[in-house]
C-alpha cells in the first residue's frame, strides 16, 4: 500500500511539469489577448502602432504553443518524473513512441476510410447527408497532431504514451541481444522496442 502511495505521489508530481508552463504562459496569453482587444487599443494610443501589435501578436502566438502541444508535453513529463535512471532515454523513447502511436492510429483510420477529406464538415453535410450538428460533432472526433490525422484523444494520448514509454524503458533498458546485434543492446534498445510496440497501441485505441 505504501509503495502504491509513493508511486501515485510521484506520478502526481510529474503533472506539475506541464501544468507549470501552462499557468505561466497563460498569463502572457491573457495579457496579449487583452491588449489586442479593439476596445482597449482604442483607449491606449501606444498600442495602435503596427510594431506594438506585431510584438503582441508574436507573444500571443508563442504563449499558445504549450496548449497546442499539451499531449506531447505530458508524454515527456511523465517518464521524466517516474523513471529513476536514464531519464533522458525514457523521455526520448516516450516521444518516439507517441509519434509511432499516432502513425499506427492514422494508418488504421485510413484503412477504415477516415481521412481529413471524409471527415470534413462540408463533405459530411453535402455528400453524406448529415445535419450540420451531426457533421460538426463527427468532425470534432478527429484532429491533426504533429501533422498526423488521428482521433482527438487530447492529453489522454500523451499520458498513455508517457506511462507506456516509462514501463517499456524499465523493462528493456538492460536487455542484452545477440553479440552480432550488441550495438542495439541496453539503452539503445528502449526506443526500438517503443517504436515497435506503440503503433499497435495506437491501432487498439481506434476501437
DODREN-251182 format. One record per residue (C-alpha): x, y, z. Coordinates in steps of 0.05 Angstrom, whole numbers, plus 5000, padded with zeros to 4 digits. Example, Ala and Ser with C-alpha at 12.3 -4.5 7.8 and 13.67 -1.06 7.14 Angstrom:
2
<atom><u>5246</u><v>4910</v><w>5156</w></atom>
<atom><u>5273</u><v>4979</v><w>5143</w></atom>
//
This chain:
207
<atom><u>5000</u><v>5000</v><w>5000</w></atom>
<atom><u>5057</u><v>5047</v><w>5018</w></atom>
<atom><u>5091</u><v>5031</v><w>4952</w></atom>
<atom><u>5028</u><v>5047</v><w>4913</w></atom>
<atom><u>5020</u><v>5112</v><w>4952</w></atom>
<atom><u>5091</u><v>5133</v><w>4935</w></atom>
<atom><u>5081</u><v>5116</v><w>4862</w></atom>
<atom><u>5017</u><v>5157</v><w>4859</w></atom>
<atom><u>5053</u><v>5215</v><w>4892</w></atom>
<atom><u>5110</u><v>5210</v><w>4843</w></atom>
<atom><u>5061</u><v>5208</v><w>4785</w></atom>
<atom><u>5024</u><v>5269</v><w>4813</w></atom>
<atom><u>5089</u><v>5308</v><w>4816</w></atom>
<atom><u>5103</u><v>5294</v><w>4743</w></atom>
<atom><u>5040</u><v>5330</v><w>4724</w></atom>
<atom><u>5068</u><v>5394</v><w>4753</w></atom>
<atom><u>5118</u><v>5400</v><w>4695</w></atom>
<atom><u>5067</u><v>5414</v><w>4641</w></atom>
<atom><u>5020</u><v>5449</v><w>4689</w></atom>
<atom><u>5074</u><v>5499</v><w>4710</w></atom>
<atom><u>5089</u><v>5521</v><w>4639</w></atom>
<atom><u>5015</u><v>5524</v><w>4623</w></atom>
<atom><u>5000</u><v>5570</v><w>4681</w></atom>
<atom><u>5060</u><v>5614</v><w>4665</w></atom>
<atom><u>5044</u><v>5621</v><w>4591</w></atom>
<atom><u>4970</u><v>5631</v><w>4605</w></atom>
<atom><u>4988</u><v>5697</v><w>4638</w></atom>
<atom><u>5022</u><v>5722</v><w>4575</w></atom>
<atom><u>4967</u><v>5694</v><w>4531</w></atom>
<atom><u>4914</u><v>5730</v><w>4571</w></atom>
<atom><u>4952</u><v>5796</v><w>4573</w></atom>
<atom><u>4969</u><v>5796</v><w>4499</w></atom>
<atom><u>4898</u><v>5778</v><w>4480</w></atom>
<atom><u>4871</u><v>5834</v><w>4524</w></atom>
<atom><u>4920</u><v>5885</v><w>4496</w></atom>
<atom><u>4897</u><v>5867</v><w>4425</w></atom>
<atom><u>4825</u><v>5877</v><w>4443</w></atom>
<atom><u>4798</u><v>5934</v><w>4398</w></atom>
<atom><u>4763</u><v>5967</v><w>4457</w></atom>
<atom><u>4827</u><v>5970</v><w>4498</w></atom>
<atom><u>4870</u><v>5991</v><w>4439</w></atom>
<atom><u>4823</u><v>6049</v><w>4427</w></atom>
<atom><u>4838</u><v>6077</v><w>4496</w></atom>
<atom><u>4913</u><v>6064</v><w>4495</w></atom>
<atom><u>4944</u><v>6101</v><w>4436</w></atom>
<atom><u>5013</u><v>6070</v><w>4444</w></atom>
<atom><u>4982</u><v>6002</v><w>4426</w></atom>
<atom><u>4955</u><v>6026</v><w>4360</w></atom>
<atom><u>5022</u><v>6023</v><w>4323</w></atom>
<atom><u>5039</u><v>5965</v><w>4277</w></atom>
<atom><u>5102</u><v>5949</v><w>4316</w></atom>
<atom><u>5065</u><v>5942</v><w>4382</w></atom>
<atom><u>5012</u><v>5897</v><w>4352</w></atom>
<atom><u>5065</u><v>5854</v><w>4317</w></atom>
<atom><u>5101</u><v>5843</v><w>4383</w></atom>
<atom><u>5036</u><v>5827</v><w>4419</w></atom>
<atom><u>5015</u><v>5780</v><w>4363</w></atom>
<atom><u>5081</u><v>5743</v><w>4369</w></atom>
<atom><u>5074</u><v>5738</v><w>4444</w></atom>
<atom><u>5003</u><v>5712</v><w>4436</w></atom>
<atom><u>5025</u><v>5660</v><w>4385</w></atom>
<atom><u>5084</u><v>5637</v><w>4427</w></atom>
<atom><u>5041</u><v>5633</v><w>4490</w></atom>
<atom><u>4993</u><v>5586</v><w>4455</w></atom>
<atom><u>5046</u><v>5535</v><w>4438</w></atom>
<atom><u>5041</u><v>5494</v><w>4503</w></atom>
<atom><u>4966</u><v>5490</v><w>4496</w></atom>
<atom><u>4971</u><v>5465</v><w>4425</w></atom>
<atom><u>5023</u><v>5412</v><w>4442</w></atom>
<atom><u>4997</u><v>5392</v><w>4511</w></atom>
<atom><u>4995</u><v>5316</v><w>4497</w></atom>
<atom><u>5068</u><v>5318</v><w>4476</w></atom>
<atom><u>5086</u><v>5355</v><w>4540</w></atom>
<atom><u>5053</u><v>5301</v><w>4582</w></atom>
<atom><u>5087</u><v>5246</v><w>4541</w></atom>
<atom><u>5154</u><v>5277</v><w>4561</w></atom>
<atom><u>5137</u><v>5297</v><w>4632</w></atom>
<atom><u>5112</u><v>5230</v><w>4658</w></atom>
<atom><u>5175</u><v>5189</v><w>4645</w></atom>
<atom><u>5217</u><v>5248</v><w>4668</w></atom>
<atom><u>5183</u><v>5243</v><w>4736</w></atom>
<atom><u>5172</u><v>5169</v><w>4747</w></atom>
<atom><u>5235</u><v>5138</v><w>4718</w></atom>
<atom><u>5293</u><v>5131</v><w>4766</w></atom>
<atom><u>5352</u><v>5121</v><w>4719</w></atom>
<atom><u>5369</u><v>5143</v><w>4648</w></atom>
<atom><u>5312</u><v>5193</v><w>4648</w></atom>
<atom><u>5334</u><v>5223</v><w>4582</w></atom>
<atom><u>5327</u><v>5155</v><w>4548</w></atom>
<atom><u>5257</u><v>5147</v><w>4576</w></atom>
<atom><u>5236</u><v>5216</v><w>4553</w></atom>
<atom><u>5265</u><v>5206</v><w>4483</w></atom>
<atom><u>5232</u><v>5138</v><w>4477</w></atom>
<atom><u>5165</u><v>5164</v><w>4500</w></atom>
<atom><u>5165</u><v>5219</v><w>4448</w></atom>
<atom><u>5185</u><v>5170</v><w>4393</w></atom>
<atom><u>5131</u><v>5122</v><w>4420</w></atom>
<atom><u>5079</u><v>5177</v><w>4420</w></atom>
<atom><u>5093</u><v>5193</v><w>4346</w></atom>
<atom><u>5092</u><v>5119</v><w>4329</w></atom>
<atom><u>5026</u><v>5111</v><w>4365</w></atom>
<atom><u>4996</u><v>5168</v><w>4324</w></atom>
<atom><u>5022</u><v>5136</v><w>4260</w></atom>
<atom><u>4990</u><v>5069</v><w>4279</w></atom>
<atom><u>4924</u><v>5103</v><w>4293</w></atom>
<atom><u>4927</u><v>5143</v><w>4229</w></atom>
<atom><u>4941</u><v>5081</v><w>4187</w></atom>
<atom><u>4881</u><v>5043</v><w>4215</w></atom>
<atom><u>4835</u><v>5103</v><w>4208</w></atom>
<atom><u>4856</u><v>5110</v><w>4135</w></atom>
<atom><u>4840</u><v>5036</v><w>4124</w></atom>
<atom><u>4771</u><v>5049</v><w>4152</w></atom>
<atom><u>4761</u><v>5108</v><w>4106</w></atom>
<atom><u>4771</u><v>5164</v><w>4156</w></atom>
<atom><u>4814</u><v>5219</v><w>4127</w></atom>
<atom><u>4813</u><v>5295</v><w>4133</w></atom>
<atom><u>4772</u><v>5297</v><w>4069</w></atom>
<atom><u>4719</u><v>5246</v><w>4091</w></atom>
<atom><u>4710</u><v>5277</v><w>4159</w></atom>
<atom><u>4705</u><v>5349</v><w>4134</w></atom>
<atom><u>4640</u><v>5383</v><w>4154</w></atom>
<atom><u>4622</u><v>5403</v><w>4083</w></atom>
<atom><u>4635</u><v>5333</v><w>4058</w></atom>
<atom><u>4592</u><v>5302</v><w>4112</w></atom>
<atom><u>4535</u><v>5351</v><w>4100</w></atom>
<atom><u>4535</u><v>5353</v><w>4024</w></atom>
<atom><u>4554</u><v>5281</v><w>4007</w></atom>
<atom><u>4536</u><v>5240</v><w>4069</w></atom>
<atom><u>4470</u><v>5275</v><w>4084</w></atom>
<atom><u>4486</u><v>5292</v><w>4156</w></atom>
<atom><u>4456</u><v>5352</v><w>4190</w></atom>
<atom><u>4502</u><v>5410</v><w>4208</w></atom>
<atom><u>4503</u><v>5389</v><w>4281</w></atom>
<atom><u>4517</u><v>5316</v><w>4266</w></atom>
<atom><u>4572</u><v>5334</v><w>4218</w></atom>
<atom><u>4604</u><v>5382</v><w>4269</w></atom>
<atom><u>4602</u><v>5330</v><w>4324</w></atom>
<atom><u>4631</u><v>5277</v><w>4279</w></atom>
<atom><u>4686</u><v>5324</v><w>4255</w></atom>
<atom><u>4704</u><v>5341</v><w>4327</w></atom>
<atom><u>4723</u><v>5267</v><w>4339</w></atom>
<atom><u>4785</u><v>5277</v><w>4296</w></atom>
<atom><u>4844</u><v>5324</v><w>4295</w></atom>
<atom><u>4915</u><v>5334</v><w>4269</w></atom>
<atom><u>4971</u><v>5323</v><w>4318</w></atom>
<atom><u>5041</u><v>5339</v><w>4294</w></atom>
<atom><u>5014</u><v>5336</v><w>4224</w></atom>
<atom><u>4983</u><v>5267</v><w>4234</w></atom>
<atom><u>4908</u><v>5256</v><w>4226</w></atom>
<atom><u>4882</u><v>5218</v><w>4287</w></atom>
<atom><u>4826</u><v>5211</v><w>4337</w></atom>
<atom><u>4823</u><v>5271</v><w>4384</w></atom>
<atom><u>4850</u><v>5239</v><w>4448</w></atom>
<atom><u>4880</u><v>5304</v><w>4474</w></atom>
<atom><u>4920</u><v>5296</v><w>4538</w></atom>
<atom><u>4900</u><v>5223</v><w>4547</w></atom>
<atom><u>4941</u><v>5203</v><w>4487</w></atom>
<atom><u>5003</u><v>5237</v><w>4515</w></atom>
<atom><u>4993</u><v>5206</v><w>4583</w></atom>
<atom><u>4985</u><v>5136</v><w>4553</w></atom>
<atom><u>5050</u><v>5146</v><w>4513</w></atom>
<atom><u>5086</u><v>5172</v><w>4574</w></atom>
<atom><u>5064</u><v>5115</v><w>4620</w></atom>
<atom><u>5078</u><v>5061</v><w>4569</w></atom>
<atom><u>5144</u><v>5093</v><w>4550</w></atom>
<atom><u>5166</u><v>5091</v><w>4622</w></atom>
<atom><u>5143</u><v>5019</v><w>4630</w></atom>
<atom><u>5179</u><v>4997</v><w>4566</w></atom>
<atom><u>5242</u><v>5034</v><w>4590</w></atom>
<atom><u>5242</u><v>4998</v><w>4657</w></atom>
<atom><u>5231</u><v>4931</v><w>4623</w></atom>
<atom><u>5282</u><v>4935</v><w>4567</w></atom>
<atom><u>5337</u><v>4983</v><w>4588</w></atom>
<atom><u>5384</u><v>4926</v><w>4609</w></atom>
<atom><u>5366</u><v>4877</v><w>4554</w></atom>
<atom><u>5425</u><v>4841</v><w>4522</w></atom>
<atom><u>5418</u><v>4820</v><w>4449</w></atom>
<atom><u>5459</u><v>4771</v><w>4408</w></atom>
<atom><u>5532</u><v>4792</v><w>4401</w></atom>
<atom><u>5520</u><v>4808</v><w>4327</w></atom>
<atom><u>5467</u><v>4859</v><w>4349</w></atom>
<atom><u>5503</u><v>4883</v><w>4412</w></atom>
<atom><u>5503</u><v>4955</v><w>4386</w></atom>
<atom><u>5428</u><v>4956</v><w>4398</w></atom>
<atom><u>5431</u><v>4927</v><w>4468</w></atom>
<atom><u>5415</u><v>4964</v><w>4533</w></atom>
<atom><u>5391</u><v>5035</v><w>4529</w></atom>
<atom><u>5392</u><v>5036</v><w>4453</w></atom>
<atom><u>5341</u><v>4981</v><w>4451</w></atom>
<atom><u>5289</u><v>5021</v><w>4490</w></atom>
<atom><u>5267</u><v>5069</v><w>4434</w></atom>
<atom><u>5269</u><v>5010</v><w>4385</w></atom>
<atom><u>5222</u><v>4969</v><w>4429</w></atom>
<atom><u>5178</u><v>5031</v><w>4438</w></atom>
<atom><u>5172</u><v>5045</v><w>4364</w></atom>
<atom><u>5154</u><v>4972</v><w>4352</w></atom>
<atom><u>5101</u><v>4968</v><w>4406</w></atom>
<atom><u>5067</u><v>5036</v><w>4405</w></atom>
<atom><u>5036</u><v>5032</v><w>4335</w></atom>
<atom><u>4998</u><v>4971</v><w>4359</w></atom>
<atom><u>4973</u><v>5012</v><w>4418</w></atom>
<atom><u>4951</u><v>5066</v><w>4370</w></atom>
<atom><u>4912</u><v>5016</v><w>4329</w></atom>
<atom><u>4880</u><v>4987</v><w>4392</w></atom>
<atom><u>4859</u><v>5057</v><w>4413</w></atom>
<atom><u>4819</u><v>5065</v><w>4349</w></atom>
<atom><u>4769</u><v>5016</v><w>4378</w></atom>
//
